[in-house]
Amino acid sequence: MKISAKINVFNEESNVAAVCDTLDWADEIVIADSDSTDRTAEIARDYTDKVFNHPFKGYKDKHQFSDSMTSGDWIFWIDADERVTPELK
């Protein structure tokens, strides 16, 4: 069973590395950015090659887009300002 972790972001350069550090157990990390004006996408590419830009048209649209970019059997959604605890891992 493959687990995809997805993070929808906008201007999260101060958080994206820390959340990705807690996702080392996931089979893939997918990051959907919406035209960030900071280094979010650049930092995210240090953790995954699955960094996609998708202009923001609403939360439902962004979630549907990021879901469609995953390949896992399960999708674990986490926000950039959250962290996976050892217990949850």
C-alpha positions as CSV (number, residue, x, y, z in Angstrom):
1,M,0.0,0.0,0.0
2,K,1.4,3.3,-1.1
3,I,0.8,6.5,0.9
4,S,1.1,10.0,-0.7
5,A,1.5,13.0,1.4
6,K,0.2,16.3,-0.1
7,I,0.7,19.9,1.0
8,N,-1.1,22.8,-0.6
9,V,1.0,25.9,-0.1
10,F,1.3,29.7,-0.8
11,N,4.3,31.7,0.5
12,E,5.3,29.0,3.1
13,E,9.1,29.3,2.8
14,S,9.4,29.4,6.6
15,N,7.4,26.2,7.1
16,V,7.8,23.9,4.0
17,A,11.1,22.4,4.9
18,A,10.1,21.6,8.5
19,V,6.9,19.8,7.5
20,C,8.7,17.9,4.7
21,D,11.2,16.7,7.3
22,T,8.4,15.0,9.2
23,L,7.1,13.2,6.0
24,D,10.1,10.9,5.5
25,W,7.9,7.9,6.0
26,A,5.6,8.8,3.0
27,D,6.1,7.0,-0.3
28,E,5.8,10.4,-2.1
29,I,5.3,14.0,-1.3
30,V,3.2,16.2,-3.6
31,I,3.3,19.9,-3.2
32,A,0.7,22.2,-4.9
33,D,1.9,25.8,-4.9
34,S,-0.3,28.8,-6.0
35,D,2.1,31.4,-7.4
36,S,4.2,31.9,-4.3
37,T,6.3,35.0,-4.4
38,D,8.9,33.7,-1.9
39,R,11.2,30.6,-2.0
40,T,8.5,28.1,-1.2
41,A,8.8,26.1,-4.5
42,E,12.5,26.2,-4.5
43,I,12.8,24.8,-1.0
44,A,10.1,22.2,-1.7
45,R,12.1,20.9,-4.7
46,D,14.8,19.9,-2.2
47,Y,12.3,17.3,-0.9
48,T,10.4,16.2,-3.9
49,D,10.3,16.5,-7.7
50,K,6.5,16.6,-7.5
51,V,6.1,20.4,-7.0
52,F,3.4,21.8,-9.1
53,N,2.2,25.3,-9.6
54,H,-1.6,25.7,-9.8
55,P,-3.2,29.2,-9.8
56,F,-5.6,29.6,-6.9
57,K,-9.3,29.3,-7.9
58,G,-10.6,28.1,-4.6
59,Y,-9.9,25.5,-2.0
60,K,-11.9,22.8,-3.6
61,D,-10.2,23.3,-6.9
62,K,-6.8,23.2,-5.3
63,H,-7.5,20.0,-3.4
64,Q,-8.9,18.3,-6.5
65,F,-5.7,19.3,-8.4
66,S,-3.3,18.1,-5.7
67,D,-5.2,14.9,-5.3
68,S,-4.9,14.2,-9.0
69,M,-1.1,14.6,-8.8
70,T,-0.7,11.8,-6.3
71,S,-0.2,8.2,-7.1
72,G,-0.7,6.5,-3.8
73,D,-3.5,4.3,-2.6
74,W,-4.0,6.7,0.4
75,I,-3.6,10.5,0.5
76,F,-2.3,12.1,3.7
77,W,-3.1,15.8,3.7
78,I,-1.1,18.1,5.9
79,D,-0.8,21.9,6.1
80,A,2.7,23.5,5.9
81,D,2.5,24.8,9.5
82,E,1.7,21.4,10.9
83,R,4.1,18.6,11.8
84,V,3.8,14.8,11.9
85,T,4.5,13.6,15.4
86,P,6.5,10.4,16.1
87,E,3.2,8.8,17.4
88,L,1.3,9.6,14.3
89,K,4.1,8.4,12.1
